[in-house]
Amino acid sequence: MKFSTWEYVRPDYAAVKKKINDCKNKMQNAASYPFFRDAWLDVKKEIDYLIYQEEIIYIRHLCGIDYQYSLQEVEIQNREEPEVYALLDECNMIAAASGYRDELEREFGKQIFANINQHSAAQNPDSMRLQSEESSLKMQYRKLMADTHRDDEALYGVFRKLIDVRCELADSLGYDSYIDLGYLIRGRRDFGTKEVSDFRRSIQKYVTPAVADIKAKGIDFIYPPAVAANAEELVSAIVTMMKDLSDETGSYIEEMVHRGLFDLETRENKRSNLFTCCMIPYEKLPFIIGNYTGGGMEAGYAVHEFGHGFAFYTAARKQPLYEFHRSSPAVNEIHSKTMEHFMFPYLDMFVGEHKKEYIRNHLMQQLENLPYRCAIDEFEHQMYDRNLSRVQLCELWADISNRYTPWNRVPLEEVRQGKCWPRQTHIVETPFYYIQYDIAQVSTYEFYLRMKGGDRQVWADYMRLCSAGGSKSYLELLETAHLSNPFVGSTLEDICKPVVDELYSLL
């Protein structure tokens, strides 16, 4: 059945909470492991179906379909979800503290309780109110960003309130700062602030000078035109590529097309410049959203999202729990970014005779993004200071940006007027997420270098990584795919240098 025919019915949140409470009581009174296990899994099934209904309308909202109605429904979700997920947390904590924990770990693995412990450490009765307020502010920010005549005063007002709410949330949970809470929410158990700080310094040392040098040459990186004149032709090329790439990607893309699980058209009220992948656990299917306007580089953005979808699709058929269908962003982005490199042999279908220009632009974009994301990350580590004024926040951003991306200097007048804090939506939507694109990029480059070197195990390792989903920790997943730890020794320099050299060879 095609996605366009899926019926949306607003979830009966009261009924959902009652069902979860019933399961919770069964867990508390279970006299055997099978009874306890089934009640615990029934909670997860209830949540899976809830997400299924919510994702239908959220996808329509992002796509600008029935915009006002879908906007209203998403706002209702933001109000209702905290209580539902608080009950889910209670059930998970009962599982973690139960006498059946060892049996659950034997069946589902230890990672499930690492996730539960991480999540519970970010919850208390007051946190529900603050998280609901945070969701409301994020929705306000989205509305303002969607307005072509953006109001800087209003944007900053929401930005400031978000900082305050997040700091209050950290205070309510007993953390010294929102940084500690943010790392916990992102699930960073294999690396911390020191490793990330060292990583940023290495990018500034090895990548910033190379990008600055290339920028100084004044080379015009003209984006190549696309072969596909419209979204339909683009999808046709992606289908051909994926059917040829492997049996696994071939089966995946056939189902995506058969069920109409993508929307790459442009339309009024659709989020501009948006390429994203939504996950629907109940159906074990992704949905790809994009705005294809005919640019050659946009083909890569679409393939990136289909890469996310393939990883989710694969893990959902291997892993028994929804929590394991995805990993942390530092791994999820390896899936999608590596798919962009699997695309290289098929570039004739996407950009015709402009293959060299595409690869050159792709490598330049990715290398240029590395220090930019580091700047965003350092800014995030310092912005959660409630004493910083609007102008001071701008001064902070200007200083950090000028160090990491000196080719993009912030005008002094904008600093004085308090207009130049970054509008990177990740800061608002998912704090401390953005650096994980960089961390994943290093592993992606390692896969890419192995491809270029003729390593025949690359696809098998890639499939192992996708299949494992989030069932292991970050470092365990790297080991599964025979990838190096980007925080150790000279790994970052050793991997980035050949990529920089390749880019120079294409200038």
C-alpha positions as CSV (number, residue, x, y, z in Angstrom):
1,M,0.0,0.0,0.0
2,K,1.4,3.4,-1.0
3,F,2.2,6.0,1.6
4,S,-0.2,8.4,0.0
5,T,-3.1,6.1,1.0
6,W,-2.0,5.6,4.6
7,E,-4.7,6.9,6.9
8,Y,-3.8,9.3,9.7
9,V,-5.9,9.1,12.8
10,R,-4.9,11.3,15.7
11,P,-3.6,9.0,18.5
12,D,-5.9,8.6,21.5
13,Y,-3.2,9.6,24.0
14,A,-5.4,8.8,27.0
15,A,-6.0,5.3,25.6
16,V,-2.3,4.9,24.8
17,K,-1.4,5.8,28.4
18,K,-4.0,3.4,29.8
19,K,-2.6,0.5,27.7
20,I,1.0,1.3,28.8
21,N,-0.2,1.5,32.4
22,D,-1.9,-1.9,32.0
23,C,1.4,-3.4,30.7
24,K,3.3,-1.8,33.5
25,N,1.0,-3.5,36.0
26,K,1.5,-6.8,34.3
27,M,5.3,-6.3,34.5
28,Q,5.1,-5.5,38.2
29,N,3.0,-8.6,38.8
30,A,4.7,-11.0,36.4
31,A,5.4,-14.5,37.9
32,S,7.6,-15.7,35.0
33,Y,10.1,-14.3,32.5
34,P,7.9,-15.0,29.4
35,F,5.0,-13.1,31.0
36,F,7.3,-10.2,31.9
37,R,9.0,-10.2,28.5
38,D,5.7,-10.1,26.6
39,A,4.3,-7.3,28.7
40,W,7.5,-5.3,28.2
41,L,7.4,-5.9,24.4
42,D,3.7,-4.9,24.3
43,V,4.7,-1.5,25.6
44,K,7.2,-1.2,22.7
45,K,4.5,-2.3,20.2
46,E,2.2,0.4,21.5
47,I,4.9,3.0,21.1
48,D,5.8,1.7,17.6
49,Y,2.2,2.2,16.5
50,L,2.0,5.6,18.1
51,I,5.1,6.7,16.2
52,Y,3.6,5.3,13.0
53,Q,0.6,7.5,13.3
54,E,2.6,10.6,14.4
55,E,5.1,10.1,11.6
56,I,2.4,10.1,8.9
57,I,1.3,13.6,9.8
58,Y,4.8,14.8,10.6
59,I,6.0,13.8,7.2
60,R,3.0,15.6,5.6
61,H,3.9,18.6,7.7
62,L,7.5,18.7,6.4
63,C,6.3,18.2,2.9
64,G,3.9,21.1,3.1
65,I,0.8,18.9,2.6
66,D,-2.4,20.0,4.4
67,Y,0.0,22.5,6.1
68,Q,-2.2,24.2,8.7
69,Y,-3.9,20.9,9.7
70,S,-0.6,19.0,9.9
71,L,1.0,21.9,11.9
72,Q,-1.8,21.8,14.4
73,E,-1.4,18.0,14.8
74,V,2.3,18.2,15.3
75,E,1.8,20.9,18.0
76,I,-0.6,18.5,19.7
77,Q,2.0,15.8,19.6
78,N,4.5,18.1,21.3
79,R,2.1,18.6,24.1
80,E,1.0,15.0,24.6
81,E,4.2,13.0,24.0
82,P,6.1,13.9,27.3
83,E,3.6,12.0,29.5
84,V,3.5,9.0,27.2
85,Y,7.3,8.7,27.1
86,A,7.5,9.2,30.9
87,L,5.4,6.0,31.2
88,L,7.7,4.2,28.7
89,D,10.6,5.3,30.9
90,E,8.9,3.9,34.0
91,C,8.4,0.5,32.2
92,N,12.0,0.4,31.1
93,M,13.2,1.2,34.6
94,I,11.1,-1.6,35.9
95,A,12.8,-3.9,33.4
96,A,16.3,-2.6,34.4
97,A,15.6,-3.2,38.1
98,S,13.8,-6.5,37.7
99,G,14.9,-10.0,38.5
100,Y,14.5,-10.7,34.8
101,R,17.2,-8.3,33.6
102,D,19.8,-11.0,33.0
103,E,17.4,-12.9,30.8
104,L,16.5,-9.8,28.9
105,E,20.2,-9.1,28.3
106,R,20.8,-12.6,27.1
107,E,17.9,-12.3,24.6
108,F,18.3,-8.6,23.5
109,G,21.9,-7.7,24.4
110,K,23.4,-5.3,27.1
111,Q,23.2,-2.2,24.9
112,I,19.4,-1.9,25.6
113,F,20.1,-1.2,29.3
114,A,22.9,1.1,28.5
115,N,20.4,3.1,26.5
116,I,17.8,2.9,29.3
117,N,20.2,4.1,32.0
118,Q,21.3,7.0,29.7
119,H,17.7,8.1,29.1
120,S,16.6,7.8,32.7
121,A,19.4,10.0,33.8
122,A,17.9,12.8,31.7
123,Q,14.4,12.5,33.3
124,N,12.5,13.7,36.4
125,P,9.0,15.0,37.0
126,D,10.0,18.6,36.3
127,S,11.9,17.7,33.1
128,M,8.6,16.8,31.3
129,R,7.4,20.4,31.6
130,L,10.7,21.8,30.5
131,Q,11.0,19.3,27.6
132,S,7.5,20.3,26.5
133,E,8.5,24.0,26.6
134,E,11.7,23.2,24.6
135,S,9.6,21.4,21.9
136,S,7.3,24.4,21.7
137,L,10.2,26.8,21.3
138,K,11.7,24.6,18.5
139,M,8.3,24.7,16.7
140,Q,8.3,28.6,17.0
141,Y,11.9,28.6,15.6
142,R,10.8,26.5,12.6
143,K,7.9,28.8,11.8
144,L,10.2,31.8,11.9
145,M,12.9,30.1,9.7
146,A,10.2,29.2,7.2
147,D,9.3,32.9,6.8
148,T,11.2,34.4,3.9
149,H,11.1,37.8,5.7
150,R,12.8,36.6,8.9
151,D,12.5,38.7,12.0
152,D,15.9,38.8,13.7
153,E,14.5,40.1,17.0
154,A,12.0,37.2,17.2
155,L,14.6,34.6,16.2
156,Y,17.0,35.8,18.8
157,G,14.2,35.8,21.4
158,V,13.5,32.1,20.8
159,F,17.2,31.4,20.7
160,R,17.7,33.0,24.1
161,K,14.7,31.3,25.6
162,L,16.0,27.9,24.4
163,I,19.3,28.5,26.1
164,D,17.6,29.4,29.4
165,V,15.2,26.4,29.2
166,R,18.0,24.0,28.5
167,C,20.1,25.4,31.3
168,E,17.1,25.1,33.7
169,L,16.6,21.5,32.6
170,A,20.2,20.7,33.4
171,D,19.8,22.4,36.8
172,S,16.7,20.4,37.6
173,L,18.5,17.1,36.8
174,G,21.5,18.0,39.0
175,Y,24.1,18.5,36.2
176,D,26.8,21.1,36.4
177,S,26.0,22.4,32.9
178,Y,23.8,21.7,29.9
179,I,27.0,20.4,28.2
180,D,27.0,17.4,30.5
181,L,23.3,16.7,29.9
182,G,23.7,17.3,26.1
183,Y,26.4,14.7,25.9
184,L,24.3,12.2,27.9
185,I,21.3,12.8,25.6
186,R,23.5,12.2,22.5
187,G,24.6,8.9,24.1
188,R,28.3,9.6,24.2
189,R,29.7,6.8,26.3
190,D,32.8,6.1,24.3
191,F,34.2,9.6,24.1
192,G,33.7,12.9,26.0
193,T,34.6,16.6,25.9
194,K,38.3,16.1,25.9
195,E,38.3,13.7,22.9
196,V,36.0,16.1,21.0
197,S,38.1,19.1,21.9
198,D,41.3,17.3,20.7
199,F,39.4,16.3,17.5
200,R,38.4,19.9,16.8
201,R,42.1,21.0,17.3
202,S,43.2,18.4,14.8
203,I,40.7,19.5,12.2
204,Q,41.9,23.1,12.7
205,K,45.5,22.0,12.3
206,Y,45.2,19.7,9.3
207,V,42.1,20.8,7.4
208,T,41.6,24.5,7.9
209,P,45.0,25.5,6.4
210,A,44.4,23.3,3.3
211,V,40.9,24.7,2.7
212,A,42.1,28.3,3.3
213,D,44.9,27.7,0.7
214,I,42.5,26.4,-1.9
215,K,40.1,29.3,-1.2
216,A,42.9,31.8,-1.6
217,K,43.6,30.4,-5.1
218,G,40.3,31.9,-6.2
219,I,39.1,28.8,-8.0
220,D,35.5,29.0,-9.1
221,F,33.8,25.8,-7.8
222,I,30.8,25.9,-10.2
223,Y,28.2,23.3,-9.4
224,P,27.7,20.9,-12.3
225,P,24.3,20.7,-13.9
226,A,22.2,17.6,-13.3
227,V,21.1,15.1,-15.9
228,A,17.8,14.7,-14.2
229,A,15.4,17.4,-15.2
230,N,12.9,16.6,-12.4
231,A,12.5,14.5,-9.3
232,E,11.0,11.6,-11.3
233,E,14.1,11.4,-13.4
234,L,16.4,11.7,-10.4
235,V,14.6,8.8,-8.7
236,S,14.9,6.7,-11.8
237,A,18.7,7.2,-11.8
238,I,18.9,6.3,-8.1
239,V,16.9,3.1,-8.8
240,T,19.3,2.1,-11.5
241,M,22.3,2.7,-9.3
242,M,20.9,0.8,-6.3
243,K,19.8,-2.2,-8.4
244,D,23.3,-2.5,-9.8
245,L,25.1,-1.8,-6.5
246,S,23.9,-4.9,-4.7
247,D,21.0,-7.3,-4.2
248,E,20.3,-5.7,-0.8
249,T,20.0,-2.2,-2.2
250,G,18.0,-3.4,-5.1
251,S,15.4,-5.0,-2.9
252,Y,15.3,-1.9,-0.8
253,I,14.8,0.6,-3.6
254,E,12.1,-1.6,-5.3
255,E,10.0,-1.5,-2.1
256,M,10.6,2.3,-1.7
257,V,9.3,2.9,-5.2
258,H,6.4,0.4,-4.9
259,R,5.2,2.1,-1.8
260,G,5.9,5.7,-2.8
261,L,8.1,6.3,0.2
262,F,9.7,9.6,-0.9
263,D,8.8,13.1,-1.8
264,L,11.4,15.1,-3.7
265,E,9.1,17.6,-5.3
266,T,9.1,21.3,-4.4
267,R,5.9,23.0,-3.2
268,E,4.5,25.8,-1.2
269,N,5.0,25.4,2.6
270,K,7.5,22.6,2.2
271,R,10.6,23.1,4.3
272,S,13.0,24.8,2.0
273,N,16.5,23.3,1.3
274,L,15.4,20.3,3.3
275,F,16.7,16.8,2.6
276,T,15.9,14.3,5.4
277,C,14.9,10.8,6.2
278,C,12.0,9.9,8.5
279,M,11.7,6.4,10.2
280,I,8.5,4.5,10.6
281,P,9.2,1.6,13.0
282,Y,5.7,-0.1,12.8
283,E,6.2,-0.6,9.1
284,K,10.0,-0.9,9.3
285,L,10.2,1.5,6.5
286,P,11.8,5.0,5.9
287,F,10.5,8.0,4.1
288,I,12.8,10.3,2.1
289,I,12.1,14.0,1.8
290,G,13.9,16.5,-0.4
291,N,13.6,19.6,-2.5
292,Y,15.0,18.8,-5.9
293,T,15.4,21.9,-8.0
294,G,17.7,20.4,-10.7
295,G,21.1,21.0,-9.2
296,G,23.8,18.4,-9.8
297,M,25.0,18.4,-6.1
298,E,21.4,17.9,-5.0
299,A,21.5,14.4,-6.5
300,G,24.2,13.6,-3.8
301,Y,21.9,15.0,-1.1
302,A,19.1,12.7,-2.2
303,V,21.4,9.7,-2.3
304,H,22.6,10.6,1.2
305,E,19.1,10.3,2.5
306,F,18.4,7.1,0.6
307,G,21.6,5.8,2.4
308,H,20.0,6.6,5.8
309,G,16.9,4.9,4.7
310,F,18.8,1.8,3.5
311,A,20.6,1.5,6.9
312,F,17.3,1.8,8.8
313,Y,15.6,-0.7,6.4
314,T,18.4,-3.2,6.9
315,A,18.7,-2.9,10.7
316,A,14.9,-3.1,11.1
317,R,15.0,-6.5,9.4
318,K,17.9,-7.8,11.6
319,Q,17.4,-6.2,15.0
320,P,14.4,-7.2,17.2
321,L,13.9,-3.8,19.0
322,Y,13.2,-0.4,17.5
323,E,15.9,1.1,19.7
324,F,18.4,-0.9,17.7
325,H,17.2,0.1,14.2
326,R,19.3,3.3,14.5
327,S,22.6,4.1,16.2
328,S,24.2,7.3,17.4
329,P,24.6,10.0,14.7
330,A,28.4,9.4,14.7
331,V,27.5,6.0,13.1
332,N,24.3,6.8,11.3
333,E,26.1,9.5,9.2
334,I,28.7,6.9,8.1
335,H,25.9,4.9,6.5
336,S,24.6,7.9,4.5
337,K,27.9,9.6,3.7
338,T,29.5,6.4,2.5
339,M,26.5,5.8,0.2
340,E,27.5,9.1,-1.5
341,H,30.9,7.6,-2.3
342,F,29.3,4.4,-3.6
343,M,27.5,6.8,-6.0
344,F,30.8,7.9,-7.6
345,P,31.0,5.1,-10.3
346,Y,27.5,6.0,-11.4
347,L,28.0,9.7,-11.7
348,D,27.4,9.6,-15.5
349,M,23.7,9.1,-14.8
350,F,23.6,12.1,-12.4
351,V,25.9,14.7,-13.9
352,G,26.9,13.4,-17.3
353,E,30.3,14.5,-18.5
354,H,30.8,16.6,-15.3
355,K,32.0,13.7,-13.2
356,K,35.4,15.4,-12.3
357,E,33.7,18.7,-11.3
358,Y,31.2,16.8,-9.1
359,I,33.9,14.8,-7.3
360,R,36.0,18.0,-6.9
361,N,33.0,19.9,-5.5
362,H,32.0,17.0,-3.3
363,L,35.5,16.7,-1.7
364,M,35.7,20.5,-1.3
365,Q,32.3,20.7,0.3
366,Q,33.0,17.9,2.8
367,L,36.5,19.3,3.7
368,E,35.1,22.8,4.1
369,N,32.3,21.5,6.3
370,L,34.8,19.9,8.7
371,P,36.1,23.1,10.3
372,Y,32.7,24.8,10.0
373,R,31.1,22.1,12.1
374,C,33.9,22.3,14.6
375,A,33.2,26.0,14.9
376,I,29.5,25.3,15.5
377,D,30.5,22.6,18.1
378,E,32.9,25.0,20.0
379,F,30.2,27.7,20.0
380,E,27.7,25.2,21.4
381,H,30.1,24.4,24.2
382,Q,30.3,28.0,25.2
383,M,26.8,29.4,24.4
384,Y,25.1,27.8,27.4
385,D,26.3,30.7,29.6
386,R,23.2,32.6,30.8
387,N,25.2,35.7,31.4
388,L,26.1,36.3,27.8
389,S,24.3,39.1,26.1
390,R,23.2,39.1,22.5
391,V,26.2,41.1,21.4
392,Q,28.5,38.9,23.4
393,L,27.1,35.8,21.8
394,C,27.8,37.4,18.4
395,E,31.4,38.3,19.5
396,L,31.8,34.7,20.6
397,W,30.6,33.3,17.3
398,A,32.8,35.8,15.3
399,D,35.9,34.8,17.2
400,I,35.3,31.1,16.9
401,S,34.2,31.3,13.2
402,N,37.3,33.4,12.2
403,R,39.6,30.8,13.7
404,Y,38.1,27.8,12.1
405,T,36.9,29.3,8.8
406,P,39.1,32.4,8.2
407,W,37.9,32.6,4.6
408,N,34.4,33.5,5.9
409,R,35.1,36.4,8.2
410,V,32.1,37.8,10.1
411,P,31.5,41.6,9.4
412,L,32.3,43.7,12.5
413,E,29.1,45.8,12.0
414,E,27.0,42.6,12.2
415,V,28.7,41.7,15.5
416,R,28.0,45.2,16.9
417,Q,24.4,45.0,15.9
418,G,24.0,41.5,17.4
419,K,22.9,39.9,14.2
420,C,25.5,37.2,13.6
421,W,25.0,34.2,15.9
422,P,24.8,31.1,13.6
423,R,21.4,30.1,12.3
424,Q,22.5,26.4,11.9
425,T,19.2,24.6,12.8
426,H,21.1,21.7,14.4
427,I,21.9,24.1,17.3
428,V,18.2,24.5,17.9
429,E,16.8,21.1,17.0
430,T,19.5,18.7,18.3
431,P,22.2,20.3,20.5
432,F,25.7,18.7,20.2
433,Y,24.6,16.7,17.2
434,Y,26.5,18.6,14.4
435,I,30.1,17.5,15.3
436,Q,29.1,13.9,14.8
437,Y,28.9,14.6,11.1
438,D,32.6,15.3,11.3
439,I,33.4,12.3,13.4
440,A,31.4,10.1,10.9
441,Q,33.2,11.8,8.0
442,V,36.6,10.5,9.1
443,S,35.2,6.9,9.0
444,T,33.5,7.6,5.7
445,Y,36.9,8.8,4.2
446,E,38.4,5.5,5.5
447,F,35.8,3.5,3.7
448,Y,36.4,5.7,0.6
449,L,40.1,5.2,0.7
450,R,39.6,1.4,1.0
451,M,37.2,1.6,-2.1
452,K,39.8,3.4,-4.1
453,G,42.4,0.9,-3.0
454,G,40.3,-2.0,-4.4
455,D,39.5,-3.5,-1.0
456,R,36.8,-6.1,-1.8
457,Q,35.7,-6.3,1.8
458,V,34.3,-2.8,1.9
459,W,30.7,-3.7,1.0
460,A,30.6,-6.6,3.4
461,D,31.9,-4.3,6.2
462,Y,29.4,-1.7,5.2
463,M,26.6,-4.2,5.4
464,R,27.7,-5.4,8.8
465,L,27.7,-1.8,10.1
466,C,24.1,-1.3,8.7
467,S,22.9,-4.6,10.0
468,A,24.1,-4.0,13.5
469,G,22.1,-0.8,13.8
470,G,22.4,0.4,17.4
471,S,22.9,-2.9,19.0
472,K,26.5,-2.1,20.0
473,S,28.4,0.8,21.4
474,Y,30.1,3.3,19.0
475,L,33.6,1.8,19.3
476,E,32.2,-1.7,19.0
477,L,30.4,-0.8,15.8
478,L,33.6,0.7,14.3
479,E,35.3,-2.6,15.1
480,T,32.5,-4.5,13.5
481,A,33.2,-2.7,10.2
482,H,37.0,-2.8,10.6
483,L,37.1,1.0,10.9
484,S,39.7,3.0,13.0
485,N,39.0,5.0,16.1
486,P,39.2,8.7,14.9
487,F,40.2,9.9,18.4
488,V,43.3,7.8,18.6
489,G,46.9,8.8,17.6
490,S,47.4,10.1,14.0
491,T,44.2,8.5,12.6
492,L,42.6,11.8,11.6
493,E,45.7,13.1,9.9
494,D,46.4,9.8,8.2
495,I,42.9,9.6,6.7
496,C,42.4,13.2,5.8
497,K,45.7,13.8,4.1
498,P,45.1,11.5,1.1
499,V,41.7,13.2,0.6
500,V,43.2,16.6,0.7
501,D,45.9,15.4,-1.8
502,E,43.2,14.1,-4.1
503,L,41.3,17.4,-4.0
504,Y,44.5,19.3,-5.0
505,S,45.0,16.9,-7.9
506,L,41.6,17.8,-9.2
507,L,42.1,21.6,-9.1
